[in-house]
């Protein structure tokens, strides 16, 4: 019997299930070796085993074939045996984790030339060398900012509008502008279920009246370093002195 060549011929023909019908499997091992040598995908099982020649062993072998993707006529197998098919529960299997989630730390941002903010949404700030502007950066995720999950719309978690205001206020504090003259939200900031988003708040150089343009950007970490930043909000910061003069 040319077992190897026969097995390879069956594999080439598209067969993917090999069942040795015998009182004890002796050919399953060489058949499995041939399948692996051919770098193919196939299920190789027996039916009975030595000292296991009853119905329980046969049904176990049928189950092995079934869980590996082959079709089994369970109605015929269970006919006149008092068994019946039941529906599996529709909910996912419930598990309980006991491992503690360690929050990600910001580290020493000063070691890479940045200033530390210590703000819950923003972790670092740097003064721009090409003018009097500043750039604030941070990272948001549902793992580190669980309260953000409460602001969901149709199952999608969005950064609330008050958070945009807080980000812009922090930028104004860094450049001495204590008033938001204008703030327009251009696009929602969606927080992913897993991972996080990087955020940047940019306050530009002051004009002759002390006003500064401010913008809020984000980028999903999963998109990589080469991805485009999305602008979510634009506005204008004004110094408090201007407000005092107007009053």
C-alpha positions in Angstrom: 0.0 0.0 0.0 1.5 3.3 -1.0 0.1 5.3 1.9 2.2 8.4 1.5 1.6 8.9 -2.2 -2.1 8.1 -1.8 -2.4 10.6 1.0 -0.7 13.3 -1.0 -3.0 12.6 -4.0 -6.0 13.0 -1.7 -4.6 16.2 -0.3 -4.0 17.6 -3.8 -7.6 16.7 -4.7 -8.8 18.9 -1.8 -9.7 16.4 0.8 -9.2 17.7 4.3 -10.5 14.9 6.7 -8.9 11.5 7.2 -10.6 9.0 9.4 -9.1 5.6 10.2 -11.9 3.2 10.8 -10.3 0.5 12.9 -10.4 -1.1 16.4 -7.2 0.9 17.1 -5.5 3.6 15.1 -2.1 2.7 13.6 -2.2 4.9 10.4 -3.1 8.2 11.9 0.5 9.1 12.8 2.0 8.5 9.4 -0.9 10.3 7.7 -0.5 13.3 10.0 3.3 13.3 9.2 2.5 13.3 5.5 0.0 16.2 5.9 2.7 18.2 7.8 5.4 17.4 5.2 3.0 18.6 2.5 2.4 21.8 4.5 -1.3 21.1 4.1 -4.3 21.6 6.5 -6.2 18.4 7.3 -8.0 16.6 10.2 -6.7 13.1 11.0 -8.5 11.0 13.6 -9.4 7.4 14.4 -12.7 5.9 15.5 -12.0 3.4 18.3 -9.0 2.5 20.4 -7.7 -0.5 22.2 -9.8 -1.2 25.3 -12.1 1.7 24.2 -14.4 0.0 21.7 -17.7 1.3 23.0 -20.1 4.0 21.9 -18.5 6.6 24.2 -15.2 6.4 22.3 -16.9 6.5 19.0 -18.9 9.6 19.9 -15.7 11.3 21.2 -14.0 10.7 17.9 -17.1 12.1 16.1 -16.8 15.2 18.3 -13.1 15.6 17.5 -14.0 15.6 13.8 -16.8 18.1 14.4 -14.8 20.6 16.4 -12.1 20.6 13.7 -14.6 21.9 11.2 -16.0 18.7 9.5 -19.7 18.1 9.1 -21.3 15.5 11.4 -25.0 14.4 11.0 -25.7 14.6 14.7 -29.4 13.8 14.2 -28.5 10.4 12.7 -25.9 9.8 15.5 -28.2 10.6 18.3 -31.3 9.0 16.8 -33.0 6.5 19.1 -30.5 7.3 21.8 -32.5 9.7 23.9 -30.3 12.7 23.0 -31.4 16.0 21.5 -29.6 19.1 20.2 -29.9 22.3 22.2 -29.1 25.9 21.4 -26.0 27.4 22.9 -26.4 30.6 25.0 -26.1 33.8 22.9 -24.0 35.7 25.4 -20.2 35.4 25.6 -18.7 33.1 28.2 -18.2 35.0 31.4 -14.8 35.2 33.0 -13.5 37.2 35.9 -10.0 38.7 35.9 -8.0 38.9 39.1 -4.9 40.7 37.7 -4.5 44.3 38.6 -4.3 46.8 35.7 -1.2 49.0 36.2 -1.8 52.5 34.9 0.8 53.8 32.4 3.1 56.4 33.8 4.3 59.5 32.1 7.9 59.1 33.2 10.4 61.9 33.3 9.4 64.1 30.4 12.2 66.6 31.3 14.8 64.0 30.2 13.6 64.5 26.6 13.4 68.3 26.7 9.8 68.8 27.7 8.1 70.5 30.6 5.8 68.6 32.9 2.2 69.8 33.4 0.8 67.3 35.9 -2.7 67.8 34.3 -5.1 64.8 34.1 -5.5 65.3 30.3 -2.1 66.8 29.4 1.3 65.6 30.4 3.9 67.7 28.7 4.5 71.2 27.3 7.2 72.7 25.1 7.8 76.3 24.0 8.1 76.5 20.2 11.5 77.8 19.1 10.0 79.6 16.0 8.0 82.1 18.0 6.2 82.7 21.2 3.8 79.7 20.9 3.5 76.6 23.0 2.6 73.0 22.3 0.9 70.8 24.9 0.6 67.1 24.5 -1.1 64.2 26.2 -2.7 60.8 25.8 -6.3 59.7 26.3 -7.7 56.2 26.7 -10.6 54.5 28.4 -8.1 52.5 30.5 -6.5 55.6 32.0 -9.6 57.9 31.9 -12.5 55.6 32.8 -14.9 58.5 33.4 -14.8 59.3 29.7 -16.8 56.1 29.0 -19.8 57.9 30.5 -20.0 60.3 27.6 -21.2 57.9 24.9 -23.5 58.6 22.0 -25.1 55.6 20.3 -22.4 53.4 21.7 -19.5 55.6 20.6 -17.4 57.3 23.3 -16.8 61.0 22.5 -14.6 63.6 24.3 -17.1 66.0 25.8 -17.1 69.6 24.8 -16.2 70.8 28.3 -12.9 68.8 27.9 -12.0 70.8 24.8 -12.6 73.9 26.9 -10.3 72.6 29.6 -7.6 71.8 27.1 -7.7 75.3 25.6 -7.7 76.9 29.1 -4.5 75.0 29.9 -2.9 76.3 26.7 -4.0 79.9 27.6 -2.5 79.6 31.1 0.9 78.7 29.6 1.0 81.9 27.5 -0.7 84.3 29.8 -4.1 84.3 28.1 -6.8 83.9 30.7 -9.8 84.2 28.4 -11.2 82.2 25.5 -12.4 84.7 22.9 -13.7 82.0 20.5 -13.8 78.2 20.3 -15.4 76.2 17.5 -15.5 72.4 17.6 -14.9 71.2 14.0 -15.0 67.4 14.5 -15.8 65.0 17.3 -12.9 63.2 19.0 -13.8 59.5 19.2 -12.0 57.4 21.8 -11.3 53.8 20.7 -12.5 50.8 22.8 -8.9 49.6 23.0 -5.7 51.6 23.0 -5.7 55.4 23.0 -5.3 58.6 21.2 -2.5 61.2 21.3 -3.6 64.8 21.7 -1.8 68.1 21.0 -3.0 71.6 21.9 -1.2 74.3 20.0 -1.2 78.0 21.0 0.3 80.2 18.3 2.3 83.5 18.5 0.5 86.5 19.9 -0.5 89.2 17.5 -0.3 93.0 18.1 -3.3 92.9 20.4 -2.1 89.9 22.4 -4.6 87.5 20.8 -3.4 83.9 19.9 -4.9 81.2 17.7 -5.3 77.9 19.4 -6.0 74.4 18.0 -6.7 70.9 19.3 -5.5 67.9 17.4 -5.6 64.1 17.9 -4.2 60.9 16.3 -5.1 57.3 17.0 -2.1 55.3 18.2 -3.2 52.4 16.1 -2.6 54.3 12.9 1.1 54.7 13.5 3.5 57.7 13.4 3.0 58.5 9.7 -0.7 59.1 10.0 -2.4 62.5 9.7 -3.4 64.5 12.8 -7.1 65.5 12.9 -8.0 69.0 13.9 -11.0 68.9 16.3 -11.3 72.5 17.6 -10.0 75.9 16.7 -10.3 79.1 18.7 -8.8 82.4 19.8 -7.2 83.1 23.2 -7.2 86.6 24.6 -5.2 88.2 27.5 -7.2 89.2 30.6 -5.9 92.8 30.2 -8.0 93.1 27.1 -11.1 92.0 29.0 -10.5 94.5 31.7 -10.0 97.3 29.2 -13.3 96.5 27.4 -15.2 96.6 30.7 
